Amino acid sequence: MAVEEGYTEAVPPSPQNGSGDSGLMEATSPRPTVLVVEDEQNIRELVCLHLGLENYDCVPCGDGESALKLARSRHFDLVVLDVMLPGLDGVTVCRAIRRESENPDVPVLMLTARRDESDKVVGLESGADDYLTKPFGVRELVARVRALLRRGPRPLISPAGTKEAARPITYKHIEMDPARRRVRVGTKDVELTSNEFHLLYVLLASPGIVFSREALLSRVWKDQTFVTVRSVDTLIKRLRKKIEKNPAEPDVILTVWGAGYKAADV
């Protein structure tokens, strides 16, 4: 069992024992809905139990394909997503949720038994907002869920760094449609992760403007944990492989030595 020992399982309070104030709160405030995707039944039930005690509605799911069907059919306020799932793995599910579902901007908390930094980076760059390694404590899980729900949906950031609606962009041979999360390079549609899309949008919206690694971190990753300036370099390298004619000699995303990155002047 991949949850820390030593916690005390609470029993859900009976409606008869609840105070009038809490009943009024439930009547006036909708309960956040959380999709819990975990193939181990005991962990799935434990997570749902404790989130239920926090007044969240949980929808449990045991595999990636079912989770993606749910994400495509209804809105959720948060997704708790295990990385190691039967069928579709959690990283693939996360990318698909960002790209083609009713929940492109829903906060995603990933659960995994892997502890390597590279695994955390892959999870976060697939579009996850936070990362929790098994075994985890129930209190930490609940605290992270609260923090993500307070933060709310992650809007696509406009070039000015505000949360206004992002406009379509045509840059040389590249077309970006933020509303559909679609990128076309020449005549071919290119699949990008959520962070790849955000990074490319920030650069192409302001050709010729140099962005430091720190500025790109604040625009693309916002408050995500386990992210360093090295993550920017890794993402740039992956992005160049997808959009550049020759990634070794890029003509779209240029390195400005000692300063950061920019999209080439049009």
N, C-alpha and C positions, 0 to 999 in steps of 0.2 A: 504494500500500500504506500503510495507516494505522497502522503501527507504527514506532517510531523506529529509525533506522539505528544501527549501531555495536555491536549485541549480537552475541554468538557463539552460534550454535545448538549446543546440546549433543546428543550422541548418547545415546539411552537406554541405561543400563548393562545389560550382559548378565547373565542370571541366574547364569552360571557364575563371573562376576567379582565378584558381590556377596558381602558378608561374611556370616558365619553369623548375626551379631546382627541385620542388617537382615532376613534371611529369617525369623528368629524374630518380629521386630516385625510383619511383614506377616501372619504366621500368627495372631498373638494380637490384633492391632488391625485392625478393618475399615477399608478405605480409603474416605475420604469420596467421595461421588458428586456430580459437578458437571455440570449441564446447560449446555452452551455453545451459545447461540443467536446465530448470526452468518451473514449471507447471503454475505459475501465468503469464498470457500473458503480463500484463503491465510491470512487472519487467523484463521479458525476452526481450521485445522490447526495454526497456530503456537501459539495459545492452548492447544489440547489437548496439544501436544507438551510445553510447559513445565509445564503442570499435571500431566501424567503423570510428569515428572521429579521432581515434589514428592510423588509417591505418591498422586495423586488419580486416581480413575476418571472419565473424561470421556465424556459422551454428546453427540456433536455434532448440531446441527440447523440447517437453513438458512432456515426461514421460521416465521412466527408461529403459523400454524394447527397445524403439526406439533408445535411446542414446547408449545402448550396441550394437545394430546392427550396428550403425554408427561407433562406436569405433572398431568394428571387421572388418569393410570393408575398412577403409581408415585411413591415418595418420593425426593426429592433432598436433599442436605445444603447445596447452594448453586446459584444460577442466575446465570450470566453472560449478560446480555441486551442485545443491540444495540437501539438505539431505532429506526433506520431499517431496517425489514424489509419484504419483499414481502408483500402481503395484510394481515394484522393487524400493526400497528406495535407496537413494544416497550412503549409506555405502556399500550396496550389489553391486551396480553398480561399485563403486570404486574398490572394491576387485576383481570383475570380469575383469575390465579393466587391472589391474595389472597382473592378472593370465592368461587371455586367450583372448588377443586382439592384434591389430596391434600397440597398444600404451602402452606397459608395463611400460615405463619409462617417459611418458608424465607428465609434471607438472599438478597437480590438485588443484584447489582452491575451497573449499567447502563453500556453503552459508547455513545458518541455522537461525531459529528463537530461537533456544535453547541457553541459556547462561551459563548453568552449566559446570564446568571444566570437569566433567566426560564425557559429550557429546563431548567436544572438543577432549579429549584424544581418544575416540572411533573413531572419524572421522580421526584423524591423524594416528592412528595405523592401520586403514583400508588401508592406503597408500596415503592419501592426503598430500599435501605439505604445505598448508596454510589454514586458517580458518577465515571466515568473518561473523560476527553476524549481523542479521537483527534487526532493520533498519540500513543500512549502507549509507555512503556518496559516491557519485559517484567518487569523487576525490580519496578517499581511495581505492575504487575498482580498478580504473585505475592504481594507484601507485603499488598495489600488483600484478596486472597482469604484469606490466612492470618488476617488480623485478623477478617474476617467469620466464618470458621469457628470461631475461638476464642470469639467472642461468642455463637455458636449461634443457635437459633431465637428469634424475638422474640415472647414471650408477651403476651397482652393484659394490660395493667396494671390491677390492681384500684384502686378509688378511694383506697385508703390508700397507693398507690404500690408495693405488693408484687406478687409474681408469682403470687399465689394465683389459683385459678380464678374467673373473673368470672361474676357471677350475672345472670340476666335482669332487665331493668328495665322497669317501666311508669310513665311520667311523663306526666300529663295525657293527651293524645291520641297519645302516641308510645310504641311498644313496641320494645325492643331485645333481641335474642337473640344473645349473644356466641358461643355454640357453633356457630350457623349463620351468623354474620355477617349477620344479617337485621335490617332496620329497617322498621317499619311506621308510617306517619304517617296517622292516621285509618283509612281502609280501603284505603290504597294502599301497596304496597311501594316503598321508595325506595332507589336504588343509591347507595352511598357508597364512596369510596376507603378504603383501609386507615387512613390518617391521619385522614380525616374521621370514620370510625367510632370510632377511639380517642379523639379529641377530644370528640365528642358523649357518649361513654360516661363519660368523666371528669367532665364537667359535670353530666349528668343524674343520676349516681349520688350527687351531693352538692348538691342544690338549695339555693340561698341562699348557698353557700360561694364566696367570691371567690378566683379563681386568677389570679396574676400571669402575664404573658406568659412570664417565665422559668420559672415552675413548669409551665406547659403545655408548654413546650419540653422540659423534662426528663422529663415524663410521657409525651408522645406521640412525640417524635422521638428521645429517648434520645441515643445517641452518633452520630447521623447527621451527616455533614459538609455544608458549604455551606448551613446553615440558620441564619436569624437571627430576631429577634423579629418582623420584618416578615412572616415566613412565617405566624405565628399570625394576624395580622390578615387576610391573604389567605385563609387556610383558614376563618376565621370567616365572612367575607363569602360564600364559596362554600357553606358549610354552611347559612347563613340562607336562601339562595335555594332550597335543597332542602327545608327543614323548616318555615319560617315562612309563615304566611298572607300577611303583608305584610313582606318583608325590610327595607323602609325603616323600618318601625316594629315591630321584633321584640318578641314577648312570651314567647319561650322562652330564647334566649341574649341576655343583657343586657350592655351595656358599663358598666363601673364606672369612670368617668373618673378617671384618675390611678392606678388600681389594677390593672385587668385585666378579666376577664370572669366571669360566673356564669350558672347556670341560674336562672330566676325561681323564687321560693319557691312551693311547691305550695299 
